[in-house]
Amino acid sequence: MTPQTPAPLHWKLVIDAADPHTQADFWAAALHYTAEDNSALVERLLSAGALSGEATVEYHGRVAFRDLIAVRHPDDPYDPQTGTGLGRRLLFQRVPESKTVKNRLHLDVHAGPERRADEVTRLQALGARVLHEVKEPSGQWVVMADPEGNEFCVQ
C-alpha cells in the first residue's frame, strides 16, 4: 500500500489594519485585484440574527463586514454563495494597535526593470510612499510603504 500525498493546503495572507477597507482599496488597485463582495453572506447572517448591524459597514454601495475584507486575483475562482475567493487572496482585518516595527513578512510586487519606475509612480499616486531604493549586485528594487506603513518591494 503506497501512502497518498496530501492535498495542498489553501491559504490567504492576513494583514492587520486600522482601516481594512481603505487597505483593501489600495491593494486591489495596486495589484489589479478585486475586492471581495461578501454582501450575500453578510445579509444571510444579519437576517439569521448571527451578525449584528454594528458589525457591518457600507462598502462601495453594499453591506460588508466592518472588521475584515479581502481582495483576490480576478482570474481565481470564488464561492458565489459567500463571495469568498478560493485562490490568491489578501485579507485585511481590523486590529486596535498600530504598526510599530518593520514587517517580518512583506509582498514583493514584480513589475520588471522596464516598468519599475512607472509602477512606483502609480503606487505613490494610490497612497504609497518610497522608503528607499536598493541597488545591489543581486538586483535592484524599491522599498515602499502602503498607506498604513506596511513595507513592500517593487522589483
Sequence and secondary structure as in RCSB ss.txt:
>XXXX:A:sequence
MTPQTPAPLHWKLVIDAADPHTQADFWAAALHYTAEDNSALVERLLSAGALSGEATVEYHGRVAFRDLIAVRHPD
DPYDPQTGTGLGRRLLFQRVPESKTVKNRLHLDVHAGPERRADEVTRLQALGARVLHEVKEPSGQWVVMADPEGN
EFCVQ
>XXXX:A:secstr
            EEEEESSHHHHHHHHHHHHT EE   HHHHHHHHHTTSS GGGEEEETTEEEESSEEEEE TT
S B TTT  BSSSEEEEEE SS   S  SS EEE   TTTHHHHHHHHHHHT EEEEEEEETTEEEEEEE TT  
EEEE 
